[in-house]
Amino acid sequence: MPAITVEMSRMTKEQKAQMVKEFTESASRITGIPEEGFYIFIKENESDNVGVGGKLLSDK
């Protein structure tokens, strides 16, 4: 079971569907593994939970 994990800020359901579709198609084409074999995990991070350059992303 190949797995792809993506960590992003909040996305709409439509954006998630597009991302899953395109990642799966690309990974399948590159590896030769059927699309049905891929699992895509999306982890959404609130900007209060991400630090960049010593500051919370929500404060940038």
Rosetta constraint file for C-alpha pairs under 8 A:
AtomPair CA 1 CA 37 HARMONIC 5.76 0.50
AtomPair CA 1 CA 38 HARMONIC 6.16 0.50
AtomPair CA 1 CA 39 HARMONIC 7.02 0.50
AtomPair CA 2 CA 37 HARMONIC 6.58 0.50
AtomPair CA 2 CA 38 HARMONIC 5.16 0.50
AtomPair CA 2 CA 39 HARMONIC 6.32 0.50
AtomPair CA 3 CA 38 HARMONIC 5.82 0.50
AtomPair CA 3 CA 39 HARMONIC 4.71 0.50
AtomPair CA 3 CA 40 HARMONIC 5.77 0.50
AtomPair CA 3 CA 41 HARMONIC 7.37 0.50
AtomPair CA 4 CA 38 HARMONIC 7.60 0.50
AtomPair CA 4 CA 39 HARMONIC 6.31 0.50
AtomPair CA 4 CA 40 HARMONIC 4.83 0.50
AtomPair CA 4 CA 41 HARMONIC 6.16 0.50
AtomPair CA 5 CA 40 HARMONIC 5.89 0.50
AtomPair CA 5 CA 41 HARMONIC 4.64 0.50
AtomPair CA 5 CA 42 HARMONIC 5.94 0.50
AtomPair CA 5 CA 43 HARMONIC 7.40 0.50
AtomPair CA 6 CA 40 HARMONIC 7.69 0.50
AtomPair CA 6 CA 41 HARMONIC 6.25 0.50
AtomPair CA 6 CA 42 HARMONIC 4.99 0.50
AtomPair CA 6 CA 43 HARMONIC 6.12 0.50
AtomPair CA 7 CA 42 HARMONIC 6.01 0.50
AtomPair CA 7 CA 43 HARMONIC 4.71 0.50
AtomPair CA 7 CA 44 HARMONIC 5.85 0.50
AtomPair CA 7 CA 45 HARMONIC 6.91 0.50
AtomPair CA 8 CA 42 HARMONIC 7.37 0.50
AtomPair CA 8 CA 43 HARMONIC 6.32 0.50
AtomPair CA 8 CA 44 HARMONIC 5.06 0.50
AtomPair CA 8 CA 45 HARMONIC 5.96 0.50
AtomPair CA 9 CA 44 HARMONIC 5.15 0.50
AtomPair CA 9 CA 45 HARMONIC 4.97 0.50
AtomPair CA 9 CA 46 HARMONIC 6.09 0.50
AtomPair CA 9 CA 47 HARMONIC 6.95 0.50
AtomPair CA 10 CA 44 HARMONIC 5.48 0.50
AtomPair CA 10 CA 45 HARMONIC 6.71 0.50
AtomPair CA 10 CA 46 HARMONIC 6.99 0.50
AtomPair CA 11 CA 15 HARMONIC 5.94 0.50
AtomPair CA 11 CA 16 HARMONIC 6.44 0.50
AtomPair CA 11 CA 44 HARMONIC 7.79 0.50
AtomPair CA 12 CA 16 HARMONIC 6.33 0.50
AtomPair CA 13 CA 17 HARMONIC 6.16 0.50
AtomPair CA 14 CA 18 HARMONIC 6.25 0.50
AtomPair CA 15 CA 19 HARMONIC 6.14 0.50
AtomPair CA 16 CA 20 HARMONIC 6.10 0.50
AtomPair CA 16 CA 42 HARMONIC 7.87 0.50
AtomPair CA 17 CA 21 HARMONIC 6.10 0.50
AtomPair CA 18 CA 22 HARMONIC 6.11 0.50
AtomPair CA 19 CA 23 HARMONIC 5.91 0.50
AtomPair CA 20 CA 24 HARMONIC 5.93 0.50
AtomPair CA 20 CA 40 HARMONIC 6.35 0.50
AtomPair CA 21 CA 25 HARMONIC 6.16 0.50
AtomPair CA 22 CA 26 HARMONIC 6.08 0.50
AtomPair CA 23 CA 27 HARMONIC 5.98 0.50
AtomPair CA 24 CA 28 HARMONIC 5.97 0.50
AtomPair CA 24 CA 35 HARMONIC 5.95 0.50
AtomPair CA 24 CA 38 HARMONIC 6.53 0.50
AtomPair CA 24 CA 40 HARMONIC 7.67 0.50
AtomPair CA 25 CA 29 HARMONIC 6.13 0.50
AtomPair CA 25 CA 35 HARMONIC 6.53 0.50
AtomPair CA 26 CA 30 HARMONIC 6.10 0.50
AtomPair CA 27 CA 31 HARMONIC 5.97 0.50
AtomPair CA 27 CA 32 HARMONIC 7.96 0.50
AtomPair CA 27 CA 33 HARMONIC 7.79 0.50
AtomPair CA 27 CA 35 HARMONIC 7.93 0.50
AtomPair CA 28 CA 32 HARMONIC 5.30 0.50
AtomPair CA 28 CA 33 HARMONIC 5.03 0.50
AtomPair CA 28 CA 34 HARMONIC 5.70 0.50
AtomPair CA 28 CA 35 HARMONIC 5.40 0.50
AtomPair CA 28 CA 38 HARMONIC 7.96 0.50
AtomPair CA 29 CA 33 HARMONIC 7.45 0.50
AtomPair CA 33 CA 37 HARMONIC 6.78 0.50
AtomPair CA 34 CA 38 HARMONIC 7.67 0.50
AtomPair CA 45 CA 49 HARMONIC 6.44 0.50
AtomPair CA 45 CA 50 HARMONIC 7.16 0.50
AtomPair CA 46 CA 50 HARMONIC 7.03 0.50
AtomPair CA 47 CA 56 HARMONIC 6.99 0.50
AtomPair CA 47 CA 57 HARMONIC 5.11 0.50
AtomPair CA 47 CA 58 HARMONIC 4.82 0.50
AtomPair CA 48 CA 56 HARMONIC 5.95 0.50
AtomPair CA 48 CA 57 HARMONIC 6.35 0.50
AtomPair CA 48 CA 58 HARMONIC 5.34 0.50
AtomPair CA 49 CA 56 HARMONIC 7.12 0.50
AtomPair CA 49 CA 57 HARMONIC 7.73 0.50
AtomPair CA 50 CA 56 HARMONIC 5.72 0.50
AtomPair CA 50 CA 57 HARMONIC 5.58 0.50
AtomPair CA 50 CA 58 HARMONIC 7.92 0.50
AtomPair CA 51 CA 55 HARMONIC 5.28 0.50
AtomPair CA 51 CA 56 HARMONIC 4.31 0.50
AtomPair CA 51 CA 57 HARMONIC 5.51 0.50
AtomPair CA 52 CA 56 HARMONIC 6.21 0.50
AtomPair CA 52 CA 57 HARMONIC 6.07 0.50
AtomPair CA 55 CA 59 HARMONIC 6.69 0.50
AtomPair CA 55 CA 60 HARMONIC 7.21 0.50
AtomPair CA 56 CA 60 HARMONIC 6.89 0.50
